[in-house]
Amino acid sequence: MGKPLIIVGPQASGKTRNSKAFLHAFGGKRVVDNWDGRSPLRDGDLALTNVENFSLPTGFQVISVSEALQRLREAK
């Protein structure tokens, strides 16, 4: 994983609970939990957030928590 990956979903949707599995599945370097949508992210970061309105820097990928969970299920 090069550029940061941002996983967006409501509170209590499983983002933090599955953060280690997401990190492993997507090949990230570190988890940034409760990302505020403004703080800088580094290459390899896996940002978890419930913020839906943020300006997306070029090259960042954003997926929903439901899509991330589906990818985990498919990887098993």
PDB file with SEQRES, HELIX, SHEET and CRYST1 records, atoms N, CA, C and O in Angstrom:
SEQRES   1 A   76  MET GLY LYS PRO LEU ILE ILE VAL GLY PRO GLN ALA SER          
SEQRES   2 A   76  GLY LYS THR ARG ASN SER LYS ALA PHE LEU HIS ALA PHE          
SEQRES   3 A   76  GLY GLY LYS ARG VAL VAL ASP ASN TRP ASP GLY ARG SER          
SEQRES   4 A   76  PRO LEU ARG ASP GLY ASP LEU ALA LEU THR ASN VAL GLU          
SEQRES   5 A   76  ASN PHE SER LEU PRO THR GLY PHE GLN VAL ILE SER VAL          
SEQRES   6 A   76  SER GLU ALA LEU GLN ARG LEU ARG GLU ALA LYS                  
HELIX    1 AA1 SER A   19  PHE A   26  1                                   8    
HELIX    2 AA2 VAL A   65  ALA A   75  1                                  11    
SHEET    1 AA1 4 ARG A  30  VAL A  32  0                                        
SHEET    2 AA1 4 ASP A  45  THR A  49  1                                        
SHEET    3 AA1 4 LEU A   5  VAL A   8  1                                        
SHEET    4 AA1 4 GLN A  61  SER A  64  1                                        
CRYST1    1.000    1.000    1.000  90.00  90.00  90.00 P 1           1          
ATOM      1  N   MET A   1       0.867  -1.182   0.000  1.00  0.00           N  
ATOM      2  CA  MET A   1       0.000   0.000   0.000  1.00  0.00           C  
ATOM      3  C   MET A   1       0.897   1.224   0.000  1.00  0.00           C  
ATOM      4  O   MET A   1       1.707   1.396   0.911  1.00  0.00           O  
ATOM      5  N   GLY A   2       0.766   2.071  -1.004  1.00  0.00           N  
ATOM      6  CA  GLY A   2       1.561   3.285  -1.079  1.00  0.00           C  
ATOM      7  C   GLY A   2       0.846   4.464  -0.462  1.00  0.00           C  
ATOM      8  O   GLY A   2       1.083   4.809   0.695  1.00  0.00           O  
ATOM      9  N   LYS A   3      -0.028   5.081  -1.235  1.00  0.00           N  
ATOM     10  CA  LYS A   3      -0.787   6.233  -0.743  1.00  0.00           C  
ATOM     11  C   LYS A   3      -1.756   5.799   0.350  1.00  0.00           C  
ATOM     12  O   LYS A   3      -2.136   4.630   0.416  1.00  0.00           O  
ATOM     13  N   PRO A   4      -2.157   6.735   1.207  1.00  0.00           N  
ATOM     14  CA  PRO A   4      -3.090   6.381   2.278  1.00  0.00           C  
ATOM     15  C   PRO A   4      -4.418   5.844   1.746  1.00  0.00           C  
ATOM     16  O   PRO A   4      -4.888   6.224   0.674  1.00  0.00           O  
ATOM     17  N   LEU A   5      -4.995   4.954   2.533  1.00  0.00           N  
ATOM     18  CA  LEU A   5      -6.328   4.423   2.286  1.00  0.00           C  
ATOM     19  C   LEU A   5      -7.216   4.926   3.411  1.00  0.00           C  
ATOM     20  O   LEU A   5      -6.867   4.799   4.585  1.00  0.00           O  
ATOM     21  N   ILE A   6      -8.354   5.493   3.064  1.00  0.00           N  
ATOM     22  CA  ILE A   6      -9.285   6.037   4.047  1.00  0.00           C  
ATOM     23  C   ILE A   6     -10.541   5.178   4.037  1.00  0.00           C  
ATOM     24  O   ILE A   6     -11.176   4.998   2.998  1.00  0.00           O  
ATOM     25  N   ILE A   7     -10.892   4.647   5.209  1.00  0.00           N  
ATOM     26  CA  ILE A   7     -12.110   3.853   5.362  1.00  0.00           C  
ATOM     27  C   ILE A   7     -13.116   4.706   6.117  1.00  0.00           C  
ATOM     28  O   ILE A   7     -12.859   5.152   7.236  1.00  0.00           O  
ATOM     29  N   VAL A   8     -14.271   4.928   5.489  1.00  0.00           N  
ATOM     30  CA  VAL A   8     -15.302   5.813   6.036  1.00  0.00           C  
ATOM     31  C   VAL A   8     -16.519   4.993   6.448  1.00  0.00           C  
ATOM     32  O   VAL A   8     -16.975   4.117   5.712  1.00  0.00           O  
ATOM     33  N   GLY A   9     -17.037   5.294   7.637  1.00  0.00           N  
ATOM     34  CA  GLY A   9     -18.253   4.632   8.100  1.00  0.00           C  
ATOM     35  C   GLY A   9     -18.743   5.261   9.386  1.00  0.00           C  
ATOM     36  O   GLY A   9     -17.985   5.950  10.069  1.00  0.00           O  
ATOM     37  N   PRO A  10     -20.000   5.033   9.725  1.00  0.00           N  
ATOM     38  CA  PRO A  10     -20.553   5.615  10.947  1.00  0.00           C  
ATOM     39  C   PRO A  10     -19.901   5.023  12.197  1.00  0.00           C  
ATOM     40  O   PRO A  10     -19.249   3.980  12.144  1.00  0.00           O  
ATOM     41  N   GLN A  11     -20.091   5.709  13.313  1.00  0.00           N  
ATOM     42  CA  GLN A  11     -19.607   5.190  14.586  1.00  0.00           C  
ATOM     43  C   GLN A  11     -20.210   3.815  14.828  1.00  0.00           C  
ATOM     44  O   GLN A  11     -21.349   3.541  14.451  1.00  0.00           O  
ATOM     45  N   ALA A  12     -19.421   2.960  15.464  1.00  0.00           N  
ATOM     46  CA  ALA A  12     -19.845   1.604  15.834  1.00  0.00           C  
ATOM     47  C   ALA A  12     -20.123   0.706  14.627  1.00  0.00           C  
ATOM     48  O   ALA A  12     -20.925  -0.223  14.715  1.00  0.00           O  
ATOM     49  N   SER A  13     -19.457   0.986  13.496  1.00  0.00           N  
ATOM     50  CA  SER A  13     -19.667   0.172  12.291  1.00  0.00           C  
ATOM     51  C   SER A  13     -18.600  -0.902  12.114  1.00  0.00           C  
ATOM     52  O   SER A  13     -18.659  -1.674  11.157  1.00  0.00           O  
ATOM     53  N   GLY A  14     -17.623  -0.965  13.024  1.00  0.00           N  
ATOM     54  CA  GLY A  14     -16.603  -2.002  12.952  1.00  0.00           C  
ATOM     55  C   GLY A  14     -15.250  -1.545  12.457  1.00  0.00           C  
ATOM     56  O   GLY A  14     -14.362  -2.372  12.250  1.00  0.00           O  
ATOM     57  N   LYS A  15     -15.069  -0.252  12.261  1.00  0.00           N  
ATOM     58  CA  LYS A  15     -13.785   0.242  11.746  1.00  0.00           C  
ATOM     59  C   LYS A  15     -12.644  -0.076  12.711  1.00  0.00           C  
ATOM     60  O   LYS A  15     -11.655  -0.697  12.320  1.00  0.00           O  
ATOM     61  N   THR A  16     -12.775   0.343  13.956  1.00  0.00           N  
ATOM     62  CA  THR A  16     -11.714   0.123  14.939  1.00  0.00           C  
ATOM     63  C   THR A  16     -11.598  -1.357  15.288  1.00  0.00           C  
ATOM     64  O   THR A  16     -10.490  -1.882  15.392  1.00  0.00           O  
ATOM     65  N   ARG A  17     -12.718  -2.026  15.469  1.00  0.00           N  
ATOM     66  CA  ARG A  17     -12.721  -3.451  15.831  1.00  0.00           C  
ATOM     67  C   ARG A  17     -11.950  -4.278  14.799  1.00  0.00           C  
ATOM     68  O   ARG A  17     -11.283  -5.248  15.158  1.00  0.00           O  
ATOM     69  N   ASN A  18     -12.038  -3.903  13.534  1.00  0.00           N  
ATOM     70  CA  ASN A  18     -11.382  -4.659  12.462  1.00  0.00           C  
ATOM     71  C   ASN A  18     -10.101  -4.006  11.958  1.00  0.00           C  
ATOM     72  O   ASN A  18      -9.577  -4.408  10.919  1.00  0.00           O  
ATOM     73  N   SER A  19      -9.592  -3.019  12.663  1.00  0.00           N  
ATOM     74  CA  SER A  19      -8.459  -2.236  12.158  1.00  0.00           C  
ATOM     75  C   SER A  19      -7.219  -3.088  11.885  1.00  0.00           C  
ATOM     76  O   SER A  19      -6.547  -2.875  10.876  1.00  0.00           O  
ATOM     77  N   LYS A  20      -6.903  -4.037  12.749  1.00  0.00           N  
ATOM     78  CA  LYS A  20      -5.721  -4.881  12.517  1.00  0.00           C  
ATOM     79  C   LYS A  20      -5.912  -5.763  11.290  1.00  0.00           C  
ATOM     80  O   LYS A  20      -4.979  -5.962  10.512  1.00  0.00           O  
ATOM     81  N   ALA A  21      -7.114  -6.287  11.119  1.00  0.00           N  
ATOM     82  CA  ALA A  21      -7.394  -7.110   9.935  1.00  0.00           C  
ATOM     83  C   ALA A  21      -7.326  -6.259   8.667  1.00  0.00           C  
ATOM     84  O   ALA A  21      -6.796  -6.705   7.649  1.00  0.00           O  
ATOM     85  N   PHE A  22      -7.860  -5.034   8.724  1.00  0.00           N  
ATOM     86  CA  PHE A  22      -7.773  -4.123   7.575  1.00  0.00           C  
ATOM     87  C   PHE A  22      -6.314  -3.827   7.245  1.00  0.00           C  
ATOM     88  O   PHE A  22      -5.911  -3.870   6.083  1.00  0.00           O  
ATOM     89  N   LEU A  23      -5.526  -3.526   8.275  1.00  0.00           N  
ATOM     90  CA  LEU A  23      -4.120  -3.188   8.074  1.00  0.00           C  
ATOM     91  C   LEU A  23      -3.401  -4.335   7.369  1.00  0.00           C  
ATOM     92  O   LEU A  23      -2.640  -4.113   6.427  1.00  0.00           O  
ATOM     93  N   HIS A  24      -3.641  -5.540   7.821  1.00  0.00           N  
ATOM     94  CA  HIS A  24      -3.010  -6.713   7.219  1.00  0.00           C  
ATOM     95  C   HIS A  24      -3.513  -6.937   5.787  1.00  0.00           C  
ATOM     96  O   HIS A  24      -2.719  -7.164   4.874  1.00  0.00           O  
ATOM     97  N   ALA A  25      -4.821  -6.874   5.600  1.00  0.00           N  
ATOM     98  CA  ALA A  25      -5.409  -7.159   4.287  1.00  0.00           C  
ATOM     99  C   ALA A  25      -5.005  -6.142   3.226  1.00  0.00           C  
ATOM    100  O   ALA A  25      -4.791  -6.497   2.066  1.00  0.00           O  
ATOM    101  N   PHE A  26      -4.901  -4.873   3.627  1.00  0.00           N  
ATOM    102  CA  PHE A  26      -4.602  -3.820   2.658  1.00  0.00           C  
ATOM    103  C   PHE A  26      -3.120  -3.451   2.625  1.00  0.00           C  
ATOM    104  O   PHE A  26      -2.711  -2.610   1.824  1.00  0.00           O  
ATOM    105  N   GLY A  27      -2.316  -4.068   3.482  1.00  0.00           N  
ATOM    106  CA  GLY A  27      -0.878  -3.852   3.453  1.00  0.00           C  
ATOM    107  C   GLY A  27      -0.437  -2.499   3.963  1.00  0.00           C  
ATOM    108  O   GLY A  27       0.553  -1.947   3.482  1.00  0.00           O  
ATOM    109  N   GLY A  28      -1.151  -1.961   4.923  1.00  0.00           N  
ATOM    110  CA  GLY A  28      -0.789  -0.660   5.478  1.00  0.00           C  
ATOM    111  C   GLY A  28       0.338  -0.742   6.486  1.00  0.00           C  
ATOM    112  O   GLY A  28       0.730  -1.825   6.921  1.00  0.00           O  
ATOM    113  N   LYS A  29       0.853   0.428   6.850  1.00  0.00           N  
ATOM    114  CA  LYS A  29       1.945   0.512   7.822  1.00  0.00           C  
ATOM    115  C   LYS A  29       1.452   0.878   9.213  1.00  0.00           C  
ATOM    116  O   LYS A  29       1.997   0.396  10.205  1.00  0.00           O  
ATOM    117  N   ARG A  30       0.420   1.729   9.303  1.00  0.00           N  
ATOM    118  CA  ARG A  30      -0.111   2.116  10.612  1.00  0.00           C  
ATOM    119  C   ARG A  30      -1.564   2.531  10.461  1.00  0.00           C  
ATOM    120  O   ARG A  30      -2.005   2.951   9.391  1.00  0.00           O  
ATOM    121  N   VAL A  31      -2.299   2.403  11.567  1.00  0.00           N  
ATOM    122  CA  VAL A  31      -3.703   2.806  11.612  1.00  0.00           C  
ATOM    123  C   VAL A  31      -3.793   4.197  12.221  1.00  0.00           C  
ATOM    124  O   VAL A  31      -3.180   4.474  13.252  1.00  0.00           O  
ATOM    125  N   VAL A  32      -4.557   5.066  11.582  1.00  0.00           N  
ATOM    126  CA  VAL A  32      -4.877   6.382  12.131  1.00  0.00           C  
ATOM    127  C   VAL A  32      -6.367   6.337  12.452  1.00  0.00           C  
ATOM    128  O   VAL A  32      -7.209   6.542  11.578  1.00  0.00           O  
ATOM    129  N   ASP A  33      -6.680   6.063  13.728  1.00  0.00           N  
ATOM    130  CA  ASP A  33      -8.074   5.921  14.143  1.00  0.00           C  
ATOM    131  C   ASP A  33      -8.677   7.292  14.416  1.00  0.00           C  
ATOM    132  O   ASP A  33      -7.982   8.203  14.865  1.00  0.00           O  
ATOM    133  N   ASN A  34      -9.950   7.432  14.149  1.00  0.00           N  
ATOM    134  CA  ASN A  34     -10.672   8.699  14.353  1.00  0.00           C  
ATOM    135  C   ASN A  34     -10.032   9.857  13.595  1.00  0.00           C  
ATOM    136  O   ASN A  34      -9.906  10.961  14.124  1.00  0.00           O  
ATOM    137  N   TRP A  35      -9.629   9.597  12.356  1.00  0.00           N  
ATOM    138  CA  TRP A  35      -9.027  10.657  11.539  1.00  0.00           C  
ATOM    139  C   TRP A  35     -10.030  11.784  11.363  1.00  0.00           C  
ATOM    140  O   TRP A  35     -11.204  11.542  11.085  1.00  0.00           O  
ATOM    141  N   ASP A  36      -9.564  13.020  11.527  1.00  0.00           N  
ATOM    142  CA  ASP A  36     -10.455  14.189  11.517  1.00  0.00           C  
ATOM    143  C   ASP A  36     -10.715  14.767  10.133  1.00  0.00           C  
ATOM    144  O   ASP A  36     -11.464  15.735  10.004  1.00  0.00           O  
ATOM    145  N   GLY A  37     -10.115  14.196   9.101  1.00  0.00           N  
ATOM    146  CA  GLY A  37     -10.325  14.697   7.750  1.00  0.00           C  
ATOM    147  C   GLY A  37      -9.404  15.844   7.376  1.00  0.00           C  
ATOM    148  O   GLY A  37      -9.432  16.316   6.239  1.00  0.00           O  
ATOM    149  N   ARG A  38      -8.583  16.301   8.325  1.00  0.00           N  
ATOM    150  CA  ARG A  38      -7.676  17.421   8.063  1.00  0.00           C  
ATOM    151  C   ARG A  38      -6.211  17.087   8.344  1.00  0.00           C  
ATOM    152  O   ARG A  38      -5.318  17.588   7.661  1.00  0.00           O  
ATOM    153  N   SER A  39      -5.970  16.260   9.328  1.00  0.00           N  
ATOM    154  CA  SER A  39      -4.594  15.944   9.715  1.00  0.00           C  
ATOM    155  C   SER A  39      -3.869  15.265   8.563  1.00  0.00           C  
ATOM    156  O   SER A  39      -4.459  14.455   7.847  1.00  0.00           O  
ATOM    157  N   PRO A  40      -2.590  15.592   8.380  1.00  0.00           N  
ATOM    158  CA  PRO A  40      -1.842  14.979   7.281  1.00  0.00           C  
ATOM    159  C   PRO A  40      -1.692  13.470   7.478  1.00  0.00           C  
ATOM    160  O   PRO A  40      -1.567  12.982   8.601  1.00  0.00           O  
ATOM    161  N   LEU A  41      -1.708  12.764   6.385  1.00  0.00           N  
ATOM    162  CA  LEU A  41      -1.500  11.322   6.391  1.00  0.00           C  
ATOM    163  C   LEU A  41      -0.226  11.007   5.629  1.00  0.00           C  
ATOM    164  O   LEU A  41       0.145  11.714   4.692  1.00  0.00           O  
ATOM    165  N   ARG A  42       0.439   9.933   6.047  1.00  0.00           N  
ATOM    166  CA  ARG A  42       1.677   9.500   5.391  1.00  0.00           C  
ATOM    167  C   ARG A  42       1.395   8.308   4.485  1.00  0.00           C  
ATOM    168  O   ARG A  42       0.381   7.626   4.633  1.00  0.00           O  
ATOM    169  N   ASP A  43       2.301   8.068   3.551  1.00  0.00           N  
ATOM    170  CA  ASP A  43       2.192   6.880   2.711  1.00  0.00           C  
ATOM    171  C   ASP A  43       2.088   5.649   3.601  1.00  0.00           C  
ATOM    172  O   ASP A  43       2.827   5.519   4.577  1.00  0.00           O  
ATOM    173  N   GLY A  44       1.178   4.754   3.265  1.00  0.00           N  
ATOM    174  CA  GLY A  44       0.988   3.531   4.024  1.00  0.00           C  
ATOM    175  C   GLY A  44       0.005   3.643   5.167  1.00  0.00           C  
ATOM    176  O   GLY A  44      -0.282   2.648   5.832  1.00  0.00           O  
ATOM    177  N   ASP A  45      -0.526   4.851   5.413  1.00  0.00           N  
ATOM    178  CA  ASP A  45      -1.502   5.021   6.493  1.00  0.00           C  
ATOM    179  C   ASP A  45      -2.851   4.436   6.100  1.00  0.00           C  
ATOM    180  O   ASP A  45      -3.274   4.520   4.947  1.00  0.00           O  
ATOM    181  N   LEU A  46      -3.509   3.849   7.079  1.00  0.00           N  
ATOM    182  CA  LEU A  46      -4.881   3.386   6.950  1.00  0.00           C  
ATOM    183  C   LEU A  46      -5.694   4.248   7.902  1.00  0.00           C  
ATOM    184  O   LEU A  46      -5.656   4.046   9.115  1.00  0.00           O  
ATOM    185  N   ALA A  47      -6.426   5.205   7.358  1.00  0.00           N  
ATOM    186  CA  ALA A  47      -7.182   6.156   8.174  1.00  0.00           C  
ATOM    187  C   ALA A  47      -8.620   5.687   8.318  1.00  0.00           C  
ATOM    188  O   ALA A  47      -9.271   5.323   7.338  1.00  0.00           O  
ATOM    189  N   LEU A  48      -9.104   5.700   9.549  1.00  0.00           N  
ATOM    190  CA  LEU A  48     -10.482   5.318   9.855  1.00  0.00           C  
ATOM    191  C   LEU A  48     -11.221   6.561  10.297  1.00  0.00           C  
ATOM    192  O   LEU A  48     -10.743   7.290  11.166  1.00  0.00           O  
ATOM    193  N   THR A  49     -12.386   6.818   9.708  1.00  0.00           N  
ATOM    194  CA  THR A  49     -13.096   8.054  10.025  1.00  0.00           C  
ATOM    195  C   THR A  49     -14.600   7.913   9.832  1.00  0.00           C  
ATOM    196  O   THR A  49     -15.076   7.067   9.075  1.00  0.00           O  
ATOM    197  N   ASN A  50     -15.330   8.765  10.538  1.00  0.00           N  
ATOM    198  CA  ASN A  50     -16.766   8.889  10.278  1.00  0.00           C  
ATOM    199  C   ASN A  50     -17.064  10.238   9.633  1.00  0.00           C  
ATOM    200  O   ASN A  50     -18.225  10.580   9.411  1.00  0.00           O  
ATOM    201  N   VAL A  51     -16.015  11.005   9.333  1.00  0.00           N  
ATOM    202  CA  VAL A  51     -16.147  12.286   8.643  1.00  0.00           C  
ATOM    203  C   VAL A  51     -16.395  12.001   7.167  1.00  0.00           C  
ATOM    204  O   VAL A  51     -15.618  11.289   6.529  1.00  0.00           O  
ATOM    205  N   GLU A  52     -17.472  12.554   6.627  1.00  0.00           N  
ATOM    206  CA  GLU A  52     -17.787  12.286   5.222  1.00  0.00           C  
ATOM    207  C   GLU A  52     -17.434  13.445   4.299  1.00  0.00           C  
ATOM    208  O   GLU A  52     -17.295  13.256   3.091  1.00  0.00           O  
ATOM    209  N   ASN A  53     -17.290  14.630   4.856  1.00  0.00           N  
ATOM    210  CA  ASN A  53     -16.989  15.798   4.027  1.00  0.00           C  
ATOM    211  C   ASN A  53     -15.565  16.265   4.295  1.00  0.00           C  
ATOM    212  O   ASN A  53     -15.314  17.026   5.230  1.00  0.00           O  
ATOM    213  N   PHE A  54     -14.649  15.805   3.473  1.00  0.00           N  
ATOM    214  CA  PHE A  54     -13.267  16.250   3.580  1.00  0.00           C  
ATOM    215  C   PHE A  54     -12.722  16.389   2.173  1.00  0.00           C  
ATOM    216  O   PHE A  54     -13.193  15.732   1.245  1.00  0.00           O  
ATOM    217  N   SER A  55     -11.722  17.251   2.020  1.00  0.00           N  
ATOM    218  CA  SER A  55     -11.120  17.401   0.697  1.00  0.00           C  
ATOM    219  C   SER A  55     -10.065  16.319   0.550  1.00  0.00           C  
ATOM    220  O   SER A  55      -9.201  16.149   1.411  1.00  0.00           O  
ATOM    221  N   LEU A  56     -10.148  15.604  -0.533  1.00  0.00           N  
ATOM    222  CA  LEU A  56      -9.305  14.441  -0.746  1.00  0.00           C  
ATOM    223  C   LEU A  56      -8.062  14.805  -1.544  1.00  0.00           C  
ATOM    224  O   LEU A  56      -8.164  15.221  -2.698  1.00  0.00           O  
ATOM    225  N   PRO A  57      -6.882  14.649  -0.933  1.00  0.00           N  
ATOM    226  CA  PRO A  57      -5.656  14.895  -1.696  1.00  0.00           C  
ATOM    227  C   PRO A  57      -5.533  13.892  -2.844  1.00  0.00           C  
ATOM    228  O   PRO A  57      -6.059  12.781  -2.765  1.00  0.00           O  
ATOM    229  N   THR A  58      -4.855  14.279  -3.878  1.00  0.00           N  
ATOM    230  CA  THR A  58      -4.661  13.432  -5.051  1.00  0.00           C  
ATOM    231  C   THR A  58      -3.991  12.117  -4.677  1.00  0.00           C  
ATOM    232  O   THR A  58      -3.013  12.094  -3.930  1.00  0.00           O  
ATOM    233  N   GLY A  59      -4.523  11.038  -5.202  1.00  0.00           N  
ATOM    234  CA  GLY A  59      -3.908   9.736  -5.015  1.00  0.00           C  
ATOM    235  C   GLY A  59      -4.404   8.952  -3.823  1.00  0.00           C  
ATOM    236  O   GLY A  59      -4.053   7.781  -3.677  1.00  0.00           O  
ATOM    237  N   PHE A  60      -5.209   9.555  -2.962  1.00  0.00           N  
ATOM    238  CA  PHE A  60      -5.748   8.833  -1.812  1.00  0.00           C  
ATOM    239  C   PHE A  60      -6.938   8.001  -2.280  1.00  0.00           C  
ATOM    240  O   PHE A  60      -7.688   8.414  -3.165  1.00  0.00           O  
ATOM    241  N   GLN A  61      -7.097   6.844  -1.685  1.00  0.00           N  
ATOM    242  CA  GLN A  61      -8.239   5.994  -2.003  1.00  0.00           C  
ATOM    243  C   GLN A  61      -9.198   6.023  -0.824  1.00  0.00           C  
ATOM    244  O   GLN A  61      -8.768   5.969   0.328  1.00  0.00           O  
ATOM    245  N   VAL A  62     -10.486   6.109  -1.102  1.00  0.00           N  
ATOM    246  CA  VAL A  62     -11.516   6.113  -0.066  1.00  0.00           C  
ATOM    247  C   VAL A  62     -12.483   4.974  -0.347  1.00  0.00           C  
ATOM    248  O   VAL A  62     -12.977   4.830  -1.465  1.00  0.00           O  
ATOM    249  N   ILE A  63     -12.751   4.159   0.680  1.00  0.00           N  
ATOM    250  CA  ILE A  63     -13.754   3.108   0.554  1.00  0.00           C  
ATOM    251  C   ILE A  63     -14.640   3.127   1.798  1.00  0.00           C  
ATOM    252  O   ILE A  63     -14.236   3.615   2.853  1.00  0.00           O  
ATOM    253  N   SER A  64     -15.825   2.603   1.661  1.00  0.00           N  
ATOM    254  CA  SER A  64     -16.745   2.516   2.796  1.00  0.00           C  
ATOM    255  C   SER A  64     -16.344   1.336   3.674  1.00  0.00           C  
ATOM    256  O   SER A  64     -15.690   0.398   3.219  1.00  0.00           O  
ATOM    257  N   VAL A  65     -16.747   1.401   4.930  1.00  0.00           N  
ATOM    258  CA  VAL A  65     -16.450   0.287   5.833  1.00  0.00           C  
ATOM    259  C   VAL A  65     -17.136  -0.985   5.346  1.00  0.00           C  
ATOM    260  O   VAL A  65     -16.593  -2.076   5.522  1.00  0.00           O  
ATOM    261  N   SER A  66     -18.303  -0.872   4.745  1.00  0.00           N  
ATOM    262  CA  SER A  66     -18.976  -2.077   4.240  1.00  0.00           C  
ATOM    263  C   SER A  66     -18.172  -2.719   3.111  1.00  0.00           C  
ATOM    264  O   SER A  66     -18.089  -3.945   3.030  1.00  0.00           O  
ATOM    265  N   GLU A  67     -17.581  -1.902   2.241  1.00  0.00           N  
ATOM    266  CA  GLU A  67     -16.735  -2.454   1.178  1.00  0.00           C  
ATOM    267  C   GLU A  67     -15.479  -3.086   1.765  1.00  0.00           C  
ATOM    268  O   GLU A  67     -15.058  -4.155   1.321  1.00  0.00           O  
ATOM    269  N   ALA A  68     -14.877  -2.436   2.759  1.00  0.00           N  
ATOM    270  CA  ALA A  68     -13.675  -2.983   3.399  1.00  0.00           C  
ATOM    271  C   ALA A  68     -13.976  -4.324   4.064  1.00  0.00           C  
ATOM    272  O   ALA A  68     -13.184  -5.260   3.958  1.00  0.00           O  
ATOM    273  N   LEU A  69     -15.114  -4.420   4.746  1.00  0.00           N  
ATOM    274  CA  LEU A  69     -15.503  -5.682   5.385  1.00  0.00           C  
ATOM    275  C   LEU A  69     -15.758  -6.767   4.346  1.00  0.00           C  
ATOM    276  O   LEU A  69     -15.407  -7.928   4.559  1.00  0.00           O  
ATOM    277  N   GLN A  70     -16.367  -6.395   3.226  1.00  0.00           N  
ATOM    278  CA  GLN A  70     -16.603  -7.356   2.141  1.00  0.00           C  
ATOM    279  C   GLN A  70     -15.281  -7.887   1.603  1.00  0.00           C  
ATOM    280  O   GLN A  70     -15.151  -9.084   1.346  1.00  0.00           O  
ATOM    281  N   ARG A  71     -14.308  -7.014   1.432  1.00  0.00           N  
ATOM    282  CA  ARG A  71     -12.996  -7.454   0.941  1.00  0.00           C  
ATOM    283  C   ARG A  71     -12.331  -8.408   1.927  1.00  0.00           C  
ATOM    284  O   ARG A  71     -11.651  -9.349   1.518  1.00  0.00           O  
ATOM    285  N   LEU A  72     -12.526  -8.170   3.234  1.00  0.00           N  
ATOM    286  CA  LEU A  72     -11.992  -9.097   4.238  1.00  0.00           C  
ATOM    287  C   LEU A  72     -12.638 -10.470   4.089  1.00  0.00           C  
ATOM    288  O   LEU A  72     -11.949 -11.490   4.124  1.00  0.00           O  
ATOM    289  N   ARG A  73     -13.952 -10.499   3.924  1.00  0.00           N  
ATOM    290  CA  ARG A  73     -14.662 -11.774   3.768  1.00  0.00           C  
ATOM    291  C   ARG A  73     -14.191 -12.511   2.515  1.00  0.00           C  
ATOM    292  O   ARG A  73     -14.022 -13.730   2.537  1.00  0.00           O  
ATOM    293  N   GLU A  74     -13.982 -11.780   1.431  1.00  0.00           N  
ATOM    294  CA  GLU A  74     -13.545 -12.401   0.176  1.00  0.00           C  
ATOM    295  C   GLU A  74     -12.128 -12.940   0.272  1.00  0.00           C  
ATOM    296  O   GLU A  74     -11.780 -13.893  -0.426  1.00  0.00           O  
ATOM    297  N   ALA A  75     -11.308 -12.345   1.124  1.00  0.00           N  
ATOM    298  CA  ALA A  75      -9.913 -12.758   1.256  1.00  0.00           C  
ATOM    299  C   ALA A  75      -9.762 -14.050   2.061  1.00  0.00           C  
ATOM    300  O   ALA A  75      -8.703 -14.678   2.031  1.00  0.00           O  
ATOM    301  N   LYS A  76     -10.806 -14.447   2.775  1.00  0.00           N  
ATOM    302  CA  LYS A  76     -10.712 -15.659   3.617  1.00  0.00           C  
ATOM    303  C   LYS A  76     -10.880 -16.908   2.816  1.00  0.00           C  
ATOM    304  O   LYS A  76     -10.828 -18.007   3.368  1.00  0.00           O  
TER     305      LYS A  76                                                      
END                                                                             
